Amino acid sequence: MTRPAKQKGASLIEVLVSLLVLGIGLLGAAALQLNALKFTDSSTLSSQASFLAYDMMDRIRANPNANYALSALSAAPTSGGGSTRNQDLVDFAANVTALGGADAATSSIDVKGRLVTITIRWSDARAAGASNVSNVVGTDAAVQEYKLVSRVAMDKDIK
């Protein structure tokens, strides 16, 4: 009596189950990659905002006697006009606009004595994952803010 030969290949059901498991794994990897791209973009915008704020703070420190108070991006001068202060504000406004577009980023510079606060706000709707979110700052919870506060000069009375 001979025994029946053992089946050497996998059954159709085993193949389908393995393809299902592989497909779910690949979808998970694709979702992970998509989230990584979103958060990388968000991190890039945060880093750029930090660079812009520190650049402007350095410019203010280099010219501590000028009044750099700027309540909104639209209040910035449109040309340098021969003044270092005006040219600094024009450059800052252009850099903030490049960060998030004309409608998607705002900035302000608040000067109280020697204490300067630079605030930059931008829409981070892409990282929030909302496709129906407006890109206008102030309309949703996806707005990010970077705030830098620093003293720009020493008081003359301090020894």
C-alpha positions as CSV (number, residue, x, y, z in Angstrom):
1,M,0.0,0.0,0.0
2,T,1.3,3.4,-0.9
3,R,0.6,6.5,0.9
4,P,-0.8,9.6,-0.9
5,A,1.9,12.1,-1.7
6,K,2.1,15.2,0.5
7,Q,0.9,18.4,-0.9
8,K,3.9,20.5,-1.8
9,G,2.2,23.9,-2.6
10,A,0.1,26.2,-0.4
11,S,-3.6,26.2,-0.7
12,L,-5.4,29.1,-2.4
13,I,-6.8,30.2,1.0
14,E,-3.3,30.4,2.5
15,V,-2.2,32.5,-0.4
16,L,-5.2,34.9,-0.1
17,V,-4.7,35.3,3.7
18,S,-1.0,36.1,3.2
19,L,-1.8,38.7,0.5
20,L,-4.4,40.3,2.8
21,V,-1.8,40.5,5.6
22,L,0.8,42.0,3.2
23,G,-1.7,44.5,1.8
24,I,-2.6,45.7,5.3
25,G,1.1,46.1,6.1
26,L,1.7,48.1,2.9
27,L,-1.2,50.4,3.6
28,G,0.1,51.0,7.1
29,A,3.5,51.8,5.8
30,A,2.0,54.2,3.2
31,A,0.0,56.0,5.9
32,L,3.2,56.3,8.1
33,Q,5.1,57.8,5.2
34,L,2.3,60.3,4.5
35,N,2.2,61.4,8.2
36,A,6.0,61.7,8.1
37,L,5.8,64.1,5.1
38,K,3.2,66.2,6.8
39,F,5.1,66.6,10.0
40,T,8.4,67.2,8.2
41,D,6.7,70.1,6.4
42,S,5.4,71.4,9.7
43,S,8.8,71.2,11.3
44,T,10.3,73.0,8.3
45,L,7.9,75.9,8.8
46,S,8.6,76.1,12.5
47,S,12.4,76.2,11.8
48,Q,12.0,78.9,9.2
49,A,9.9,81.0,11.5
50,S,12.6,80.6,14.2
51,F,15.3,81.7,11.7
52,L,13.2,84.7,10.6
53,A,12.5,85.9,14.2
54,Y,16.2,85.5,15.2
55,D,17.3,87.3,12.1
56,M,15.0,90.2,12.8
57,M,16.1,90.3,16.5
58,D,19.7,90.5,15.4
59,R,18.9,93.4,13.1
60,I,17.1,95.2,16.0
61,R,20.1,94.6,18.2
62,A,22.4,96.1,15.6
63,N,20.3,99.2,15.5
64,P,18.9,99.5,19.1
65,N,17.9,103.2,19.0
66,A,15.4,102.8,16.0
67,N,11.8,102.1,16.7
68,Y,11.0,98.7,15.1
69,A,7.4,98.4,16.5
70,L,5.3,96.7,13.9
71,S,1.7,95.8,14.7
72,A,1.0,93.8,11.5
73,L,2.7,92.6,8.3
74,S,0.7,95.1,6.3
75,A,2.1,98.0,8.3
76,A,5.6,97.4,7.1
77,P,7.2,99.9,4.8
78,T,7.0,99.0,1.1
79,S,10.6,100.2,0.3
80,G,13.7,100.8,2.3
81,G,13.7,104.5,1.7
82,G,17.4,104.9,2.7
83,S,16.7,103.9,6.3
84,T,18.3,100.8,7.9
85,R,15.1,100.3,10.0
86,N,12.8,100.5,6.9
87,Q,15.0,98.1,4.9
88,D,15.0,95.7,7.8
89,L,11.2,95.8,8.1
90,V,10.8,95.4,4.3
91,D,13.1,92.4,4.4
92,F,11.3,90.9,7.4
93,A,7.9,91.4,5.7
94,A,9.1,89.7,2.5
95,N,10.5,86.8,4.4
96,V,7.3,86.3,6.4
97,T,5.3,86.4,3.2
98,A,7.6,83.8,1.6
99,L,7.1,81.6,4.7
100,G,3.3,81.2,4.3
101,G,2.1,83.3,1.4
102,A,0.5,86.7,1.5
103,D,-2.7,85.5,3.3
104,A,-1.3,82.6,5.3
105,A,1.3,84.3,7.6
106,T,1.3,87.3,9.8
107,S,3.8,88.9,12.1
108,S,4.2,91.6,14.7
109,I,7.0,93.3,16.5
110,D,6.2,94.7,20.0
111,V,8.7,97.0,21.6
112,K,8.4,97.9,25.3
113,G,11.4,99.8,26.3
114,R,14.3,97.5,25.6
115,L,12.2,94.4,25.6
116,V,11.2,93.2,22.1
117,T,8.7,90.5,21.2
118,I,8.6,89.2,17.7
119,T,5.6,87.0,16.8
120,I,5.1,85.0,13.6
121,R,1.9,83.1,12.9
122,W,1.2,80.8,10.0
123,S,-1.4,78.2,8.9
124,D,-0.3,74.6,9.5
125,A,-3.4,73.1,8.0
126,R,-1.4,70.5,6.1
127,A,0.1,69.0,9.2
128,A,-3.4,69.1,10.9
129,G,-4.6,66.8,8.0
130,A,-7.7,68.8,7.3
131,S,-8.3,69.2,3.6
132,N,-11.2,71.5,4.2
133,V,-9.4,74.0,6.4
134,S,-8.9,77.5,5.2
135,N,-5.3,78.7,4.8
136,V,-6.2,82.1,6.3
137,V,-4.5,82.7,9.6
138,G,-6.9,83.0,12.5
139,T,-9.7,80.9,11.1
140,D,-8.9,77.5,12.5
141,A,-7.0,75.6,15.2
142,A,-4.2,74.7,12.7
143,V,-2.6,78.1,13.2
144,Q,0.9,77.9,14.6
145,E,2.8,80.7,16.4
146,Y,6.4,81.3,17.1
147,K,7.2,84.0,19.7
148,L,10.6,85.3,20.5
149,V,11.1,87.7,23.5
150,S,14.5,89.3,24.2
151,R,16.1,92.4,25.6
152,V,18.0,94.2,22.8
153,A,20.3,96.5,24.8
154,M,21.6,97.0,28.2
155,D,20.1,99.8,30.3
156,K,22.7,102.5,30.9
157,D,22.1,102.6,34.7
158,I,23.1,98.9,35.2
159,K,26.8,98.4,36.0
